[in-house]
Amino acid sequence: MTVVIQQLMRRVGELYDSFHRAVHEAHDADAALALVTDDCVVEHLPVGTGAGRPELRRFLGDDLIGHLPADLAFRRTSRVLDQRRLVEETVVSFVHDRPLPWLLPGVEPTGRSAEVHAITVASFAHASRLGETTTLISGLRTHWDLFTLLVQLGIAVDDVRPVGTTS
């Protein structure tokens, strides 16, 4: 592995961490958007929430950042990356103390605690100009263990519908 590839891999990890901090700690949609490409898509699966540009600012600010549980915590259990992709498994815990339109659209708060696994796959784009390489996030997909989450929160599977479905 070349030194250049090692640098890109380090940049990929740092960029993802910066995006995560902007959203979950600083609650700053503009700072998060500064780290993504113009065609970036953010998705939460299997419920199908998320957005691409130009709706990404609204999604981050209104649906996600505006509805994060007060005690939301993340514990990374694994991370694998190369120069173009990062895959991270995380244990996410929180009390369901508010509506979570980004995770459980249409479900009212239960007041119960949850601890579930989530796997995020992040893609990155690199552009070089005059010897300088710029790296931005080009896509983020988070896959949630929805069944375990629903059981822990006492929510019936039929009460949660993926975005865009009617039955």
C-alpha positions, 0 to 999 in steps of 0.5 A: 500500500502506497503512502498516498493511499494511506493518506486517503484512507486516513482522510476518509476516516477523519472526514466521516468522523467530522460529519458525524460530529457536525450532525450529532454533537454540534447539531450543525447542518451547514457544517455537515453539508460542507463535507459532502458532494453536490450529489450526495445522498443520505439514507436510513434503511429499512425505513427509507428516510433521507434525502439527496441534494437539494433536500439534504439541508432540510432533512438534516436540519428538520428531520434529523438534527431537530429530532435527536434523542437527548441521551443518544450515544454511539459505541463503535464496534468495528470499522473497515475502510479503504480510500473510497469507502468506510463501513462502520458497525455501531451500537446506538443507544437512547431513550425514545423521548421524542418523535424520530421522523428520520428513524421511526416516521409517524411513531410517537415517543414510547419513553422506552430505552433502546440499544441497537446495531447500525451499520453505516456505509459511506462513499467518498469522492476525491478530486485532485487539482494542482497537486491538492486532493479534496475529499468529500462524502458522496453517500451515506447509508445507515442500515438499522436493526429495525426489528430489535428496535421495535421490540425494545420500544414495544412498537408493532411492526405494522405500525412502521411503514417505509417511506413511500409505501401506503400499505 
